[in-house]
């Protein structure tokens, strides 16, 4: 990976949320890209627009890291293509009484989407990290 496009940060092995700990003076640096992507070139960094995933802590303006090689499990957050549009939703297949697939928002103001057999549908990847500013 090109060094000019690599970001690093100081690594503190752990931090106490209660009583403060002494910080070591010989901090290591980690490559944030390598840390987040695990060295995979198959990851996408996507900017979120909209509020349909708010109840899972994914807000408008956040970033999600998507691994395009992972196959989704039930209720994982996926980046999906549906009829030419891209969406971020929970993946919910059902097999009883018949095989059906739903893309489920995490905000009651939005409806779930049932993927129909005639729809053009593909899971692009599974969300592995959510990145947003602490406010």
N, C-alpha and C positions, 0 to 999 in steps of 0.2 A: 504494500500500500504506500502511496506517495506521502512522504513525511510532511509536505506542505499542507496536506488536507487532514492531518491527524491532530486530535485534541487530547491533551492529557490533563489529569487532575491529581492532586495529592491524595494518597490513600491513607486513611486512618483505619486501622484494623477494626475498631469498634468504637461506639460512642454510647455513653450511659445516658439514658433518658431521666435518670434520677440524680444520684450524687455524681458530681463531676469527676472525670478521670484525668490524670496527667497525660499530656500529649508527648509522644516520642519526638526527639529532635531530628531523627534520621528518617523522615517520611519518604516513602517510595512514591513513584509516579506510575499511574496506570494509563493505558491507551483507552479512552472512553469508547471509541469505535469498536475496538476488539472486545472490550468488556461487555458492551451491549449486544453485539452481533455474533459473538463467539467465533469470529473470524469467517463468518459465512458471507459470501457475495450475493446470497439469495435474499437478503433483507431489504425491505423498502421502508423509508421514513415518510409517513403520510401526515399531512396537516388536517385536523378534524374541523369540519364545518357543520354546525347544527347542534341541536340539544337532545337528540333521541337517545343518547347513551349517558345522560347526566347522572342517573341513579347508580351507575357503576363508576362514577368519578371521572368520566371522560367528558370534558366540557368543550364548548366551541373555542377553537384556537389552540387546543392541546395538540400534541404530536403523538402518533402511535408508531411503534416499530413492528413491522409485519414480516414474519418468516414465510416465504413462499414455498418452502419445502415441507412444511408441517401439514399433516392431515388433521382436520378438525375433529374434536370430540364433542359430545353433547354439551351444550351451554358455553362453549368457548366463544370468544369474540373473534369474528372473522371479517376480513375484507372480502366482499363478494361483488361479482359483476352479475347484474340482473337486467336483461333486455337492454344492454348497452349503457346502463348506468352503474355507478360504483356506490356501494353502501357499506356501512360498518354496523354489524348487528351480532346478536348471539345466535349461534347455530343450533337449531333444535329439530333433529329428525325424529319422526315417530313411525312405528311399524305396526301399531295395533289401533284399530282393526285393519287399516291398510297403510301402505307406505306413503308418508307425507313428509314434507320438509317446510319448516318455518324459519324465517329470519325475524328475530324478536328484539324489539327496542328495549331500552332500560329507562323508559320514561312513560308514565301512563297516558300522556297527552298524544302519544303516537300509537298507531295500530301495528300489530304484527303482520308480516307478509307471508302468505302461503305461496310457495313456489309451485307453479303449475307445470304439468308435463310439456306443454307447448312453449314454456318460457326458455329463453336462452340464459342459462345459469352456470356459473363457475365460482368456486371458492378460489380466490387469488392467494390467500394465505391466512395465517393465524396470528393474532396480536400477541406479542411477547412482552412488550413494555409500553407503558403509558407515561408520557413526559409532559409535565405542566409546571408552571411557576407556583411556588408556595406563596399563598397570599393570606 
